[in-house]
Amino acid sequence: PLSLSPNSDSSESSMLSRLGDLLFYTVAEGQERIPIHKFTNALKATGLQTTDPRLRDCMSQMHRMVQESSSGGLLDRELFQKCVSGNIVLLTQAFRKKFVIPDFEEFTGHVDRIFEDAKELTGGKVAAYIPHLAKSNPDLWGVSLCTVDGQRHSVGHTKIPFCLQSCVKPLTYAISVSTLGTDYVHKFVGKEPSGLRYNKLSLNEEGIPHNPMVNAGAIVVSSLIKMDCNKAEKFDFVLQYLNKMAGNEYMGFSNATFQSEKETGDRNYAIGYYLKEKKCFPKGVDMMAALDLYFQLCSVEVTCESGSVIAATLANGGICPITGESVLSAEAVRNTLSLMHSCGMYDFSGQFAFHVGLPAKSAVSGAILLVVPNVMGMMCLSPPLDKLGNSQRGISFCQKLVSLFNFHNYDNLRHCARKLDPRREGGEVRNKTVVNLLFAAYSGDVSALRRFALSAMDMEQKDYDSRTALHVAAAEG
């Protein structure tokens, strides 16, 4: 029979207590009590938000304990441990810089500068063929990012809702593959770039749409979803998936855009009848119902902030980074990113794959959904489009991002000296750590040395002259 050691619970409790101490001393920096605002500011510096769903219990407990105590917003070690005990592993990773982007503040500083550079661009035209979209404000410009660890950053107009439009195509495809399987879905849609405009009446040699990123392919993929359900159930099914991918952040629906598309979508109706004539739909599918669902999904609204979480879910292999929920299968995500890489940017897809080298999907609303696999997802919004139908500022932002950081799919991570790698801790941070350690030894600050040891710092680090803290302490007596 299986027997558990009676000491297992106590050893686990002891380990959590040590982690709590480590975290307290890391944040406190020598103080006996931590002001709650100091903790939240330090938390934001790591990239985590106080509204992160994973930290909901921690933050509510912290505010409740501060209200109940007479400490005036100060947390001693015992109070602090009670508050963070439920999230100790996540918080320890954050404060010890164990996230995918260790120096998040430095990284976001670079992102903000690229954002400001792209902001200076003028020109481009707002899409006019959908009357409701023609009313979009051309001055809107926002970028949000979310890493696979849930680090968040936003700059510009990132809380304004906009329609996903074509950005929903890879998401609908991913949902279809997750629920129906790759082989079944690709009986009805191909995997190759078409080399033609996205709204052409064209099929490949097998008599099916070229890929799910062109209108014909997206309409067929829409027809595969919950074929045994009515229109409302199909839409609800996809919306629930999108909500999970966005970590239950903002998700809306623009009925005005939906009605506008239905009234003026002659080209899409033509594509629908062409697909019906060529028997591209599964048996028994109502072509008009498939078109209706396609128009509805294009009219789903997100913000840059919620859109970045969707992109991060794709970057994280189908697991939402801020909820930890597995939403899409790993196979579906891999297939989706492959198709976004080769077909996601309309007639600019080849150029984008060459210069940027990342999976992305653009939309006539001015959105670009960008994925840096295993690192982060981004959502950009700027309605003025270039002649190929992509956001002018968004394209510029993506190109400058990859020219500064080694995010391109084929950048050499070991020998690309001209580019920055935000996944590595910078030399400046390491140098500062050594200086702090040696200065504490020089001045005999035992509490600081104890704090460094608790925070898992390498106590044998050397300076330029190969001196360690022990050498300095011994020399000073």
Helices and strands as residue ranges (DSSP letters): H 8-28, E 34-35, H 36-46, G 53-55, H 56-68, E 74-75, H 77-84, G 85-87, H 88-95, H 104-119, G 133-135, E 142-147, E 152-156, E 162-163, G 165-167, H 168-180, H 182-185, H 215-224, H 231-245, E 252-253, H 255-264, H 266-277, H 287-298, E 300-302, H 304-315, H 330-343, G 346-348, H 349-355, E 360-362, E 367-372, E 376-381, H 392-404, H 427-443, H 446-454, H 469-476
